Amino acid sequence: MDEFEIIRRYFARESSGEGIRVGIGDDGAVLIPSRDCDLISVVDTLVSGIHFPETLAPADIGYRAVAVNLSDIAAMGARPRWMTLALTLANAEPVWLDGFARGLFEAADEHALALVGGDTTRGEQTVISVQIIADVDTGKAMLRAGAQPGDAIYVTGTVGDAAAGLSILQSGLPRSDDVDYLIRQFTRPAARIEAGAAIASIAHAAIDLSDGLYADLEKLLLASGVAGSLELADIPLSSQLTNLMHEDDALRFALAGGDDYELCFTASAAEDKIADIGESAGVAITRLGQVLEGSGLKCTRNGDEYDYQDAGYRHFN
């Protein structure tokens, strides 16, 4: 089976939807931007053995490849429109491709995201690159820069679950309801598209949590030229996580684990308005810190100073 048969069999879909003049099948896609909108483009590459275990189910790999990109779109308060896929495989195995395509389109269909092009090649290992193009009202994209002293720092959902789920996958811990929940948080991360769109009306800055809460919040503060404080006792931890481990271990996963793809943002809006946004978007939003004058991120635990540093995951360290 060559690359053209792979595309025809697993990835070619009718692509005459909204905003698509020409989709898969030509040298390039021809897309129709919305009036009075800015376009946003994001891309992430997933490499087997680095970003996901080689034993992970193909459908979960496909889903995850889309979801991690959608999370970037959510962090900018945008609406996903189109995606492209570059896929490198050592072998074109029909069972693997069928599962991968099923998971990929499951994640895409949740947000009416159309696959409009890409490339397939042979290589020594599985490498997946997904690009997503989104739109947002002109000048309304949320950015990392913009946090202001006096803002509160918030996060959606719970943190630490995905990193714990990956650790469990790698360790082979016996299965249970709590274990299955944490594994699913890694394999099927929820892209907070609706929350991001709602938060955009009040947030001064936002980022999605891919490299760990501490490291990603530091990036936001640095981009904004401000400092921040983080109260560890206020970090939202799931009952599934705390059922399986001591609170210190749970906090370690929450601060440095990464792969949660929740949204961290700063705002000065009233607490009841924040709560209303969370309720309408179907996700809890928790206040866990404050933006300050200066630089750097300091931590407290139950009000006491807590010495902590983490630079997050780096590919070439």
N, C-alpha and C positions, 0 to 999 in steps of 0.2 A: 504494500500500500504506500504510494508516494504522497508528497505533501498536498497535492491538489485533491487527491481522494480523501485525505484526512479532513481538509477544509469542507469539501462537499458533504461528506458523511456526518461530521460531528458539529460543525460550526456555522454552516451556511443556513441562514434564516431569511424569510421574507423581510426586507429592510426598507419598505416604502412608508414607514411611520412618520410621525411628526418631525419635521426638521431634517429629513433625509432625502436628498435628491438621488444620490447614488451610494449604495452600500458595498457589501462584499462582492468581489468579482471583477473589479477594475484595478487600475494602477493606484487609485486612491479613492477615498470616500469624498462625496460632495455633500456638504452639510449646510443647512440654512440657519444662521444665528437668529435669535429672537431680537426684536427691536428693543432699544433702550436697556440692553443688558450687557454686562461684562462677561467675557468668557474666562473660565478657570480651567487649567490643565494640570493634572497630577499623574504621576507614574510611580509604581513600586515594582521592584523585582524580587521574586521569591526563588531561592536556590535550595534544592533538596539537601537535607543534612545540615543546613544552616538555619533556614526560616521555618522548616517543618520536618518532622521525622520522615524518613523514607518509607516507613511502614504505615503512614497515615492513609486512611481511605481516600481514594481518588476524588470522590464527591466532596469530601471535606477540603481537600486541597483546592479544588475548583472554587468552592464557595469562599474560602478564606482569601484566595487571590483577588477576588472582587471586593470583598468586605473591607479589607485593609485600605484599599484605595477610596472606597466610599466614605470611610472615616475621615480622610483628609478633606473631602468635599463637605462633609458635615461640619467640620471645624471652621469652615469658611462661610457657613450659612447658605450654601448654594444648592442648586437643583441639578442632579446628575442627568445628563442627556445621552451621551454616546461613549462607547469604549472601543479600544483596539486591544488585540492580544498578540503577543510574540511568544511562541512556545518552542522550546528546544527539548528534544527527547533523544535518549539513546536508542530506544526501540519504539515502534508504533504498535503498541499492544491494544487491540480493540476493546478488551474489557476495561483497561485503565482509561482509555480515551472516552469510552461511553460514560463511565462514572464521573470523570473530570468535567466533561461537558455538561452533564446533568447538574452537578453542583454549581458550576459557573453560571448557568442560566437561571438556576433557582435564586441565587443572590441578585442577579441582574433584574429578574422579573419582579422582585419585591419593590423595586424603585423605577420600573418602566425604563430601564437602561438598555439601549440597543447596541449590539456588537456590529460595528460597521467596517472592520478591516483588521489586518494584522499580518503575521508571518509565521511559518513553521519551518524548523530546521532540525538537522540531526547533530547531536553533540554527545559529550561523554556523560553528562548528567542532566537531570531535569531542571530547567530554568524557565520561569514564568514571569513575563512582564506584562502588566495590564496598565493601560493609560485610560484615564477617564477625562472627558471634557464636560464641564458643567456650566451653567449660567446663573447669574445673580443680578439683581437690579443694579444699575450703574452706580458705582461708588459705595455699594452697601456690603461688600465682602468683609467678613470678620478677618482680622489679621492678628499676628502675635504681638505686634507693636500697638500700643494704645492704652495699656494698663496705667492707671493713675493712682498716686498715693491716696489712701482712704478707701479705695475699692475693697470689697470683700472678694475672696477667692473661693470658687465653687467647683464641684465636680459632679458629673452625672453618674448614676448607678453605683456600683461597688468596684473596688480596685484590689488587685492581687490575685483574682480568681484564675485568670488565664495562665499566668506564670506558674501558679500552683498546679493547674491542669496539665501543663506541659511536663512539669517535674514528675507528676504521677504517671503520665504516659511513659516516661523514660525509666521510671523505677519499677513499674509493674505492680503497684499497690493493688490489693484485692478490690474488686468492684463493689460499689454500694451506691445508693442514691446520691449521697454527697460527692463521692468520687466522680460519678457520671456527670453531675452538674458542672463540676470544675473542668473536666475534660472538654465538655461542650463549649465552655466559655473560651477555650483556646481554639477549638476546631471550627466553631461557628460564631465568631464575634458579631455583635449587633452594631451595625452602623447607625449612629444617632442622627439620621438625616432630618427627621421631624423636629427633634430637640434643637439641632443646630439652627434650623430656619427660625424657630421660635425665640431662641436665645439671641439671635442677631439683632433683635429690636432693642436689647438693653445692654448687651455685652460691650465692654471697651476693648477686650482682647480675648483670644481663644486659641487653644491648641488641642490636638487629639493625643491621647496617651499611648504611645507606641514603645517608648524606651524606658518607661518607668515614671511614676508620679513626680519624684524629686527632680530627676534630670529634665523632664519635659517642662515642668513648672519653672525651673531655672532658665530654660531657653526662652520662655515667654517673658520673664522678668528682664533678662538681658536685652531682648529685642525692644522692650519698652523703656529701658534705661531707668529701672526702678528696682527696689528691694522688696522682699516679702518675708512673711513669717508663716509657718505651717505648724498647726497643732495636731500632733499625732493621734491624740485621743479622739479627735473628731473625724479621722479618716473613715469613710464608710466601708466596713468589712462584711461580707456575706456570712450568714449563719453556717452555710456549708463549709466555708473556709475555717471559721473558728471552731466548728465541731471537730475538725480533723487535726488541728494543731494548736499549739500555744500561741497566745496573742503576739509574743515577740517574733515568732516565725511568720505569722500572718502579716505583721507590719513589714517585715523584710521583703516579702513578696509584693506587698502593696507599694512600697517605696521604690524598689529597684527592679521588679520583675518584668515589667513591660507587657506588651501584647493585649492590654485591656481594651484599647480603642474607645474608651470613654472620652468625654469632652471636659476639659478644664478651662475655666474662663473667669474673668474678673468683671465686676459690675458694682454699681452703687445704687441699684434699684432697691425698693422696699422689699422686705422679706416675703410679704404676702404675694407680691407680684412674681417673685422667683418661684414660690410654691405653686402658683397658678400655672406658670409656664411648664413646670415639671408635670403637673397633673394633666394638662392638655396634651403633652408630648408622651405621656405614659411612662415616665421614668423619674425616679427620685433624684432630687438635686440637693447636695449637702454643702453647707458652708464649712470650710476647713482652714481658713487663713485670712491674711490681710496684706494688702499692698502698702509698702512703706517708702519713704524717701531713702535714697542711697543706692547701694548695690548689694547683690548676694541674697541668699535664701537661708534663713535660720530656722531651726526646728525647736519646738517645745513639746513636752509630754506632761499633760496635766498641769500646765503652767510653768513647769521647770525647764530650764535650758537643756537641750538634748543635742549632743555633738554628733553630727551626721554629714557625710559627704558621699556623693555618687555621681559619676559622670555619665552613666547610662551606657548602653551597648555601643561599641565602636568597632567597625569592620576591620580597620587596619591598624589597631593598636598592637 
